[in-house]
Amino acid sequence: HLALVESGGGLVQPGGSLRLSCRNEGSTLDYFAVAWFRQAPGKQREGVSCISANGERTNYAESVKGRFTISRESASNTVYLQMDSLKPEDTAVYYCKLVQSGLPYWGQGTQVTV
């Protein structure tokens, strides 16, 4: 059972930090690559970062490289997105996503406002 829940969003000043969490309320996340996306008002949803199932491989959009860090913790069944040096252009709703058997599963999103 997959039920992704994001948390950790909020209002922050430019240059500040937030840590987003994506937790699965059902089965383990250990077997899945997980990605973070974001969608700003009036814009298409875009990929931000992703992490492999074993956590050894990560990727980042050019716009967040060097500022955001994705990680995962098996014990808490959670994938994190540490966001530092935030900019106004990072303002968006952030979503986590995984794919199981070819089907996408999305969380409900968490709002980040810089």
DSSP file (Angstrom, degrees, kcal/mol; ACC not computed):
  #  RESIDUE AA STRUCTURE BP1 BP2  ACC     N-H-->O    O-->H-N    N-H-->O    O-->H-N    TCO  KAPPA ALPHA  PHI   PSI    X-CA   Y-CA   Z-CA
    1    1 A H              0   0    0      0, 0.0    26,-3.2     0, 0.0     2,-0.5   0.000 360.0 360.0 360.0 129.2    0.0    0.0    0.0
    2    2 A L        +     0   0    0     24,-0.2     2,-0.3    23,-0.1    22,-0.1  -0.947 360.0 156.6-116.4 124.3    1.4    3.4   -1.0
    3    3 A A        -     0   0    0     -2,-0.5    22,-2.6    24,-0.2     2,-0.3  -0.759  24.2-159.6-145.3  93.6    0.3    6.6    0.6
    4    4 A L  E     -A   24   0A   0    102,-0.3   104,-0.5    -2,-0.3     2,-0.5  -0.573   7.6-172.0 -81.7 134.3    2.9    9.3    0.2
    5    5 A V  E     -A   23   0A   0     18,-2.6    18,-2.6    -2,-0.3     2,-0.3  -0.978   5.4-159.4-130.0 119.1    2.7   12.3    2.6
    6    6 A E  E     +A   22   0A   0     -2,-0.5     2,-0.3    16,-0.2    16,-0.2  -0.683  19.0 161.2 -93.7 150.7    4.8   15.3    2.3
    7    7 A S  E     +A   21   0A   0     14,-1.9    14,-2.7    -2,-0.3   103,-0.1  -0.959  37.0  73.0-154.4 169.7    5.5   17.7    5.1
    8    8 A G        +     0   0    0     -2,-0.3    11,-0.3     1,-0.3   102,-0.0   0.354  60.3 133.0 104.3  -4.9    8.0   20.5    6.1
    9    9 A G        +     0   0    0     12,-0.1     2,-0.3     9,-0.1    -1,-0.3  -0.174  22.3 123.4 -71.0 172.0    6.9   23.3    3.9
   10   10 A G  E     -d  112   0B   0    101,-0.8   103,-2.8   100,-0.1     2,-0.5  -0.987  59.7 -51.8 166.3-167.7    6.4   26.8    5.1
   11   11 A L  E     +d  113   0B   0     -2,-0.3     2,-0.3   101,-0.2   103,-0.2  -0.877  54.4 168.3-102.4 128.6    7.3   30.5    4.7
   12   12 A V        -     0   0    0    101,-2.6     3,-0.1    -2,-0.5     6,-0.1  -0.981  34.0-111.9-141.4 150.4   11.0   31.3    4.8
   13   13 A Q    >   -     0   0    0     -2,-0.3     3,-2.3     1,-0.1    73,-0.2  -0.457  52.0 -82.7 -76.0 152.2   13.1   34.4    4.1
   14   14 A P  T 3  S+     0   0    0      0, 0.0    73,-0.2     0, 0.0    -1,-0.1  -0.300 121.3  29.6 -53.0 138.4   15.5   34.3    1.1
   15   15 A G  T 3  S+     0   0    0     71,-3.2    70,-0.6     1,-0.3    72,-0.1   0.286  99.8 117.9  89.9  -9.3   18.7   32.6    2.1
   16   16 A G    <   -     0   0    0     -3,-2.3    70,-2.3    70,-0.2     2,-0.3  -0.083  56.0-123.3 -82.8-174.8   16.9   30.4    4.6
   17   17 A S        +     0   0    0     67,-0.2     2,-0.3    68,-0.2    67,-0.2  -0.932  20.8 179.1-132.9 152.0   16.5   26.7    4.8
   18   18 A L  E     - B   0  83A   0     65,-2.2    65,-3.4    -2,-0.3     2,-0.5  -0.979  17.5-145.5-143.4 153.4   13.7   24.1    5.0
   19   19 A R  E     - B   0  82A   0    -11,-0.3     2,-0.3    -2,-0.3    63,-0.2  -0.970  16.1-158.7-122.3 117.9   13.7   20.3    5.1
   20   20 A L  E     - B   0  81A   0     61,-2.7    61,-2.2    -2,-0.5     2,-0.4  -0.672   4.8-155.4 -91.4 148.0   10.9   18.5    3.4
   21   21 A S  E     -AB   7  80A   0    -14,-2.7   -14,-1.9    -2,-0.3     2,-0.5  -0.958  10.3-167.1-123.7 142.9    9.9   15.0    4.2
   22   22 A C  E     +AB   6  79A   0     57,-2.2    57,-2.5    -2,-0.4     2,-0.4  -0.948  18.3 179.1-127.8 109.2    8.1   12.4    2.1
   23   23 A R  E     -AB   5  78A   0    -18,-2.6   -18,-2.6    -2,-0.5     2,-0.6  -0.889  24.7-137.0-115.6 140.6    6.9    9.5    4.2
   24   24 A N  E     -A    4   0A   0     53,-1.7   -20,-0.2    -2,-0.4     5,-0.1  -0.861   8.1-162.6 -95.8 123.9    5.0    6.5    3.0
   25   25 A E  S    S+     0   0    0    -22,-2.6    -1,-0.1    -2,-0.6   -21,-0.1   0.553  78.0  37.8 -81.4  -7.2    2.2    5.6    5.4
   26   26 A G  S    S+     0   0    0      1,-0.3   -24,-0.2   -23,-0.2     3,-0.1   0.404 110.6   0.9-110.4-115.9    1.9    2.1    4.0
   27   27 A S  S    S-     0   0    0    -26,-3.2    -1,-0.3     1,-0.2   -24,-0.2  -0.119  89.0 -70.1 -75.8 173.1    4.6   -0.3    2.8
   28   28 A T        -     0   0    0      1,-0.1     3,-0.3    -3,-0.1    -1,-0.2  -0.250  26.2-150.6 -65.2 148.5    8.3    0.3    2.8
   29   29 A L  S >  S+     0   0    0     45,-0.2     3,-2.2     1,-0.2    -1,-0.1   0.449  71.6 104.1 -89.3  -3.3    9.9    2.7    0.4
   30   30 A D  T 3  S+     0   0    0      1,-0.3    -1,-0.2    44,-0.1    44,-0.1   0.713  77.5  49.5 -57.7 -24.9   13.1    0.7    0.3
   31   31 A Y  T 3  S+     0   0    0     -3,-0.3     2,-0.4     2,-0.1    -1,-0.3   0.399 100.6  79.5 -96.8   4.3   12.5   -0.8   -3.1
   32   32 A F  S <  S-     0   0    0     -3,-2.2     2,-0.3    21,-0.2    68,-0.1  -0.901  70.1-132.7-121.8 138.7   11.7    2.4   -4.9
   33   33 A A        -     0   0    0     -2,-0.4    66,-0.5    66,-0.2     2,-0.4  -0.637  33.9-154.4 -71.1 145.2   13.5    5.3   -6.5
   34   34 A V  E     -E   51   0B   0     17,-1.9    17,-2.3    -2,-0.3     2,-0.3  -0.974   9.5-164.5-128.9 140.4   11.8    8.5   -5.2
   35   35 A A  E     -EF  50  97B   0     62,-2.7    62,-2.4    -2,-0.4     2,-0.4  -0.914  12.6-141.5-124.4 150.4   11.7   11.9   -6.9
   36   36 A W  E     +EF  49  96B   0     13,-3.3    12,-3.1    -2,-0.3    13,-1.5  -0.931  23.3 178.7-106.4 135.3   10.8   15.4   -5.8
   37   37 A F  E     -EF  47  95B   0     58,-3.2    58,-2.6    -2,-0.4     2,-0.3  -0.826   9.0-157.8-123.2 166.0    8.9   17.7   -8.2
   38   38 A R  E     -EF  46  94B   0      8,-2.3     8,-2.9    -2,-0.3     2,-0.4  -0.992   5.4-160.8-144.6 154.4    7.6   21.2   -7.8
   39   39 A Q  E     - F   0  93B   0     54,-2.1    54,-2.3    -2,-0.3     6,-0.2  -0.946   7.0-162.0-139.4 116.2    5.0   23.4   -9.4
   40   40 A A    >   -     0   0    0      4,-0.4     3,-2.2    -2,-0.4    52,-0.1  -0.584  45.3 -76.2 -89.7 157.5    4.9   27.1   -9.2
   41   41 A P  T 3  S+     0   0    0      0, 0.0    -1,-0.1     0, 0.0     3,-0.1  -0.286 118.3   5.6 -55.4 129.3    1.7   29.1  -10.0
   42   42 A G  T 3  S+     0   0    0      1,-0.2     2,-0.3    -3,-0.1    -2,-0.0   0.538 113.6 101.3  76.5   6.5    1.1   29.2  -13.7
   43   43 A K  S <  S-     0   0    0     -3,-2.2    -1,-0.2     1,-0.0     2,-0.1  -0.817  75.6-101.0-122.3 161.4    4.0   26.9  -14.5
   44   44 A Q        -     0   0    0     -2,-0.3    -4,-0.4     1,-0.1     2,-0.2  -0.434  46.3 -95.0 -75.7 153.7    4.3   23.3  -15.4
   45   45 A R        -     0   0    0     -6,-0.2     2,-0.3    -2,-0.1    -6,-0.2  -0.488  49.1-165.7 -66.9 136.9    5.4   20.8  -12.8
   46   46 A E  E     -E   38   0B   0     -8,-2.9    -8,-2.3    -2,-0.2     2,-0.2  -0.943  22.2-108.4-129.8 149.3    9.2   20.2  -12.9
   47   47 A G  E     +E   37   0B   0     -2,-0.3   -10,-0.3   -10,-0.2     3,-0.1  -0.531  31.4 174.9 -74.3 139.2   11.6   17.7  -11.6
   48   48 A V  E     -     0   0B   0    -12,-3.1    13,-2.6     1,-0.4     2,-0.3   0.770  59.1 -24.6-109.6 -48.6   13.8   18.8   -8.7
   49   49 A S  E     -EG  36  60B   0    -13,-1.5   -13,-3.3    11,-0.2    -1,-0.4  -0.987  50.6-161.5-164.2 157.3   15.7   15.8   -7.5
   50   50 A C  E     -EG  35  59B   0      9,-1.8     9,-2.0    -2,-0.3     2,-0.4  -0.985   4.2-156.5-146.8 159.0   15.6   12.0   -7.4
   51   51 A I  E     -EG  34  58B   0    -17,-2.3   -17,-1.9    -2,-0.3     7,-0.2  -0.996  23.0-117.1-137.3 139.8   17.3    9.3   -5.4
   52   52 A S    >   -     0   0    0      5,-2.6     3,-1.1    -2,-0.4   -20,-0.1  -0.178  35.6-101.4 -70.7 168.1   17.8    5.6   -6.2
   53   53 A A  T 3  S+     0   0    0      1,-0.3   -21,-0.2   -22,-0.2    -1,-0.1   0.862 124.6  41.8 -60.6 -36.9   16.3    2.8   -4.2
   54   54 A N  T 3  S-     0   0    0    -23,-0.1    -1,-0.3     3,-0.0    18,-0.1   0.441 110.3-121.9 -92.2   1.5   19.6    2.1   -2.4
   55   55 A G  S <  S+     0   0    0     -3,-1.1    -2,-0.1     2,-0.2    17,-0.1   0.501  82.5 112.8  78.6   2.6   20.4    5.8   -2.0
   56   56 A E        +     0   0    0      1,-0.1     2,-0.5    -5,-0.0    -1,-0.1   0.724  69.5  52.5 -84.8 -20.2   23.6    5.6   -3.9
   57   57 A R        +     0   0    0      2,-0.0    -5,-2.6     0, 0.0     2,-0.3  -0.956  62.1 172.5-121.7 134.1   22.6    7.7   -6.9
   58   58 A T  E     -G   51   0B   0     -2,-0.5     2,-0.3    -7,-0.2    -7,-0.2  -0.953   9.7-166.2-133.9 154.5   21.1   11.1   -6.8
   59   59 A N  E     -G   50   0B   0     -9,-2.0    -9,-1.8    -2,-0.3     2,-0.3  -0.984   4.5-166.2-139.6 151.4   20.3   13.7   -9.5
   60   60 A Y  E     -G   49   0B   0     -2,-0.3   -11,-0.2   -11,-0.2     2,-0.1  -0.982  27.0-110.2-137.7 147.2   19.4   17.4   -9.3
   61   61 A A    >>  -     0   0    0    -13,-2.6     3,-1.7    -2,-0.3     4,-1.1  -0.460  37.1-116.1 -66.7 149.7   17.9   20.0  -11.6
   62   62 A E  T 34 S+     0   0    0      1,-0.3     3,-0.4     2,-0.2    -1,-0.1   0.840 112.8  63.0 -57.9 -33.2   20.5   22.6  -12.5
   63   63 A S  T 34 S+     0   0    0      1,-0.2    -1,-0.3     3,-0.0   -15,-0.0   0.664 113.1  32.5 -69.8 -15.8   18.5   25.3  -10.8
   64   64 A V  T X> S+     0   0    0     -3,-1.7     3,-2.3   -16,-0.2     4,-2.1   0.444  82.9 128.8-120.2  -3.1   19.0   23.6   -7.4
   65   65 A K  T 3< S+     0   0    0     -4,-1.1     4,-0.1    -3,-0.4    -3,-0.0  -0.287  80.3  15.7 -57.2 134.3   22.4   22.0   -7.6
   66   66 A G  T 34 S+     0   0    0      2,-0.4    -1,-0.3     1,-0.1     3,-0.1   0.308 125.3  60.4  85.3 -10.1   24.6   22.9   -4.7
   67   67 A R  T <4 S+     0   0    0     -3,-2.3    17,-2.2     1,-0.2     2,-0.3   0.690  96.8  53.5-116.7 -32.9   21.7   24.2   -2.7
   68   68 A F  E  <  -C   83   0A   0     -4,-2.1    -2,-0.4    15,-0.2     2,-0.4  -0.807  59.6-166.7-109.0 147.5   19.4   21.1   -2.3
   69   69 A T  E     -C   82   0A   0     13,-2.4    13,-3.1    -2,-0.3     2,-0.4  -0.988   5.5-156.9-135.7 125.5   20.3   17.7   -0.9
   70   70 A I  E     +C   81   0A   0     -2,-0.4     2,-0.3    11,-0.2    11,-0.2  -0.795  23.2 157.4 -99.7 143.4   18.1   14.6   -1.2
   71   71 A S  E     -C   80   0A   0      9,-1.8     9,-2.7    -2,-0.4     2,-0.3  -0.949  24.1-143.0-153.8 170.2   18.5   11.7    1.2
   72   72 A R  E     -C   79   0A   0     -2,-0.3     2,-0.4     7,-0.3     7,-0.2  -0.991   2.0-158.5-143.5 152.1   16.6    8.7    2.5
   73   73 A E  E  >> -C   78   0A   0      5,-2.8     5,-2.0    -2,-0.3     4,-0.6  -0.955   2.9-164.2-134.9 112.9   16.2    6.9    5.8
   74   74 A S  T >45S+     0   0    0     -2,-0.4     3,-1.0     1,-0.2   -45,-0.2   0.887  86.7  61.3 -64.3 -40.8   14.9    3.4    5.8
   75   75 A A  T 345S+     0   0    0      1,-0.3    -1,-0.2     2,-0.1    -2,-0.0   0.835 115.3  33.3 -59.2 -33.7   14.1    3.3    9.5
   76   76 A S  T 345S-     0   0    0     -3,-0.4    -1,-0.3     2,-0.2    -2,-0.2   0.409 103.8-127.5-102.3   1.3   11.6    6.1    9.2
   77   77 A N  T <<5 +     0   0    0     -3,-1.0   -53,-1.7    -4,-0.6     2,-0.4   0.903  66.2 133.3  56.6  42.8   10.5    5.1    5.7
   78   78 A T  E   < -BC  23  73A   0     -5,-2.0    -5,-2.8   -55,-0.2     2,-0.4  -0.946  50.5-154.7-133.1 143.7   11.2    8.7    4.6
   79   79 A V  E     -BC  22  72A   0    -57,-2.5   -57,-2.2    -2,-0.4     2,-0.3  -0.973  24.0-156.3-113.4 134.1   12.9   10.6    1.8
   80   80 A Y  E     -BC  21  71A   0     -9,-2.7    -9,-1.8    -2,-0.4     2,-0.4  -0.756  15.8-159.9-110.9 153.8   14.1   14.1    2.7
   81   81 A L  E     -BC  20  70A   0    -61,-2.2   -61,-2.7    -2,-0.3     2,-0.6  -0.892  11.8-160.7-130.4 103.7   14.8   17.2    0.6
   82   82 A Q  E     -BC  19  69A   0    -13,-3.1   -13,-2.4    -2,-0.4     2,-0.6  -0.743   9.9-166.2 -83.2 121.6   17.1   19.6    2.5
   83   83 A M  E     +BC  18  68A   0    -65,-3.4   -65,-2.2    -2,-0.6     2,-0.3  -0.941  11.4 172.7-117.6 114.8   16.8   23.0    0.8
   84   84 A D        +     0   0    0    -17,-2.2   -67,-0.2    -2,-0.6   -68,-0.2  -0.734  59.0  24.5-115.6 165.0   19.4   25.7    1.7
   85   85 A S  S    S-     0   0    0    -70,-0.6    -1,-0.2    -2,-0.3   -68,-0.2   0.903  84.9-160.2  48.4  48.7   20.0   29.1    0.3
   86   86 A L        -     0   0    0    -70,-2.3   -71,-3.2    -3,-0.2   -70,-0.2  -0.256   7.9-158.8 -65.5 146.4   16.4   29.4   -0.8
   87   87 A K    >   -     0   0    0    -73,-0.2     3,-2.3   -72,-0.1     4,-0.3  -0.835  32.2-108.9-121.1 157.4   15.5   31.9   -3.4
   88   88 A P  G >  S+     0   0    0      0, 0.0     3,-1.8     0, 0.0    26,-0.3   0.844 117.7  63.5 -55.0 -32.7   12.1   33.5   -4.3
   89   89 A E  G 3  S+     0   0    0      1,-0.3   -49,-0.0    25,-0.1    -3,-0.0   0.559  88.6  69.6 -72.1  -5.6   12.1   31.4   -7.4
   90   90 A D  G <  S+     0   0    0     -3,-2.3    -1,-0.3     2,-0.0     2,-0.2   0.521  70.4 120.9 -83.7  -6.1   12.0   28.3   -5.3
   91   91 A T    <   +     0   0    0     -3,-1.8     2,-0.3    -4,-0.3    22,-0.2  -0.413  41.0 104.8 -61.9 124.4    8.4   29.2   -4.3
   92   92 A A  E    S- H   0 112B   0     20,-1.9    20,-2.8    -2,-0.2     2,-0.5  -0.969  76.2 -80.6-178.6 171.1    6.1   26.3   -5.3
   93   93 A V  E     -FH  39 111B   0    -54,-2.3   -54,-2.1    -2,-0.3     2,-0.4  -0.881  47.9-146.3 -90.7 128.9    4.2   23.3   -4.1
   94   94 A Y  E     -FH  38 110B   0     16,-3.0    16,-1.9    -2,-0.5     2,-0.3  -0.836  17.8-175.1-103.8 133.4    6.6   20.5   -3.7
   95   95 A Y  E     -F   37   0B   0    -58,-2.6   -58,-3.2    -2,-0.4     2,-0.3  -0.930  15.9-144.8-124.8 146.0    5.5   16.9   -4.4
   96   96 A C  E     -F   36   0B   0     -2,-0.3    11,-1.9   -60,-0.2     2,-0.3  -0.836  23.2-176.1-106.0 156.0    7.2   13.5   -4.0
   97   97 A K  E     +FI  35 106B   0    -62,-2.4   -62,-2.7    -2,-0.3     2,-0.3  -0.998  14.0 178.3-149.3 145.2    6.6   10.7   -6.5
   98   98 A L  E     - I   0 105B   0      7,-1.9     7,-3.0    -2,-0.3     2,-0.5  -0.949  22.2-132.2-139.7 166.7    7.4    7.1   -7.1
   99   99 A V  E     - I   0 104B   0    -66,-0.5     2,-0.4    -2,-0.3   -66,-0.2  -0.979  19.6-178.3-122.4 127.2    6.5    4.6   -9.7
  100  100 A Q  E >  S- I   0 103B   0      3,-2.6     3,-2.4    -2,-0.5    -2,-0.0  -0.991  74.3 -15.0-126.0 126.0    5.3    1.1   -9.0
  101  101 A S  T 3  S-     0   0    0     -2,-0.4    -1,-0.1     1,-0.3    -2,-0.0   0.861 129.3 -53.7  51.9  38.6    4.4   -1.3  -11.8
  102  102 A G  T 3  S+     0   0    0      1,-0.2    -1,-0.3    -3,-0.0    -3,-0.0   0.428 115.1 115.3  80.6  -1.5    4.4    1.5  -14.2
  103  103 A L  E <   -I  100   0B   0     -3,-2.4    -3,-2.6     2,-0.0     2,-0.3  -0.866  61.6-131.4-105.2 134.1    1.9    3.6  -12.2
  104  104 A P  E     -I   99   0B   0      0, 0.0     2,-0.4     0, 0.0    -5,-0.2  -0.604  15.8-162.1 -82.5 141.4    2.8    6.9  -10.7
  105  105 A Y  E     -I   98   0B   0     -7,-3.0    -7,-1.9    -2,-0.3     2,-0.3  -0.993  11.0-172.8-122.6 127.9    2.0    7.7   -7.0
  106  106 A W  E     -I   97   0B   0     -2,-0.4  -102,-0.3    -9,-0.2    -9,-0.2  -0.872  18.0-131.9-118.7 149.1    2.1   11.3   -5.8
  107  107 A G        -     0   0    0    -11,-1.9  -102,-0.2    -2,-0.3     3,-0.1  -0.283  35.7-102.4 -82.4-177.4    1.7   12.9   -2.5
  108  108 A Q        -     0   0    0   -104,-0.5  -103,-0.1     1,-0.2   -13,-0.1   0.632  62.5-118.6 -85.1 -14.1   -0.6   15.8   -1.8
  109  109 A G        -     0   0    0    -13,-0.1     2,-0.4     1,-0.1   -14,-0.2   0.062  14.2-122.7  96.2 154.4    2.1   18.4   -1.9
  110  110 A T  E     - H   0  94B   0    -16,-1.9   -16,-3.0  -103,-0.1     2,-0.3  -0.999  25.2-121.6-136.6 135.1    3.6   20.9    0.6
  111  111 A Q  E     - H   0  93B   0     -2,-0.4  -101,-0.8   -18,-0.2     2,-0.5  -0.583  22.8-171.0 -82.9 130.8    3.8   24.6    0.0
  112  112 A V  E     -dH  10  92B   0    -20,-2.8   -20,-1.9    -2,-0.3     2,-0.5  -0.988   4.7-176.3-118.6 125.5    7.1   26.4    0.1
  113  113 A T  E      d   11   0B   0   -103,-2.8  -101,-2.6    -2,-0.5   -22,-0.0  -0.981 360.0 360.0-126.6 122.6    7.1   30.2    0.0
  114  114 A V              0   0    0     -2,-0.5   -25,-0.1   -26,-0.3    -1,-0.1   0.346 360.0 360.0-114.8 360.0   10.3   32.2   -0.1
